[in-house]
Amino acid sequence: MAVRKIVKINEEKCNGCGQCIPNCAEGALQIIDGKARLVSDKYCDGLGACLGTCPMDAIEIIEREAEEFDEEAVKKYLEEKDRENKSEARQSGGCPGSRVVSIKERANKENVSTTSEDVPVSIKPQLSQWPVQLSLVPVNAPYFDGSHLLITADCVPFAYADYHLGLLRGKSVVVGCPKLDDVKFYIEKLTEIIKQNDIKKVTVAVMEVPCCKGMVRAAAEAVKASGKNVPLELVEISIDGRIKK
């Protein structure tokens, strides 16, 4: 080993947003346990392409004793990652819109204002993460750990006017349609989310229509298959926008 330039991450500053990941062409950075981490010294070329993308200023280039940058090892590592990504294509979605984002701070956000029967209404959006589509969220996204998980049939936010404050507030969320998608995939994905994270409670919000029963089944089977004693609550919304139970 020799003294050379290499990435250093300040874990106290890092919020796990993942914006640095796409800018590391060598794949040397990964989100692990909710923080960006250097996978291996030999994958980091020390050039710092990731520096300017960190909104928390948590990354710097330092000089320390480290294993030499190994271009051949990087090539093999990226090939392996590419194979893994292809096998998990349904989870990753493969598009920039599926980049993991935790929306922690709402204090500085403006309220969303509208009117209802000439009465002004103003609320703060309660979404605390991105993405939300069940097919796109990573099972180990940092916003799942320690959360109350809301599993939402995708028609619910359209029918239930108080969705943000009455259901979404304070929860992580996944959204899907059991009629249009593969319920077996939902069960497997939800099982891994519950198994790999400290989920405190699961609420499943569905419409009163028969096809939504698939989402209820997926949630129940996932909790059971996870092997964890996680409370499960059902919220059913009528097509005219009322909570039925």
Secondary structure, DSSP 8 states (H G I E B T S, - for coil): -EEEEEEEE-TTT-----TTGGG-TT--EEEETTEEEES-GGG--S--TTGGG-TT--EEEEEEEE----HHHHHHHHHHHHHHHHHTHHHHTTSGGG--EE----TTS--EEEEETTEEEEE-----EE--BTTTS-TT-TTTTT-EEEEEETTHHHH-TTIIIIIITT-EEEEE-TTTS-HHHHHHHHHHHHHHTT--EEEEEEESSGGGHHHHHHHHHHHHHHT----EEEEEE-TTS-B--
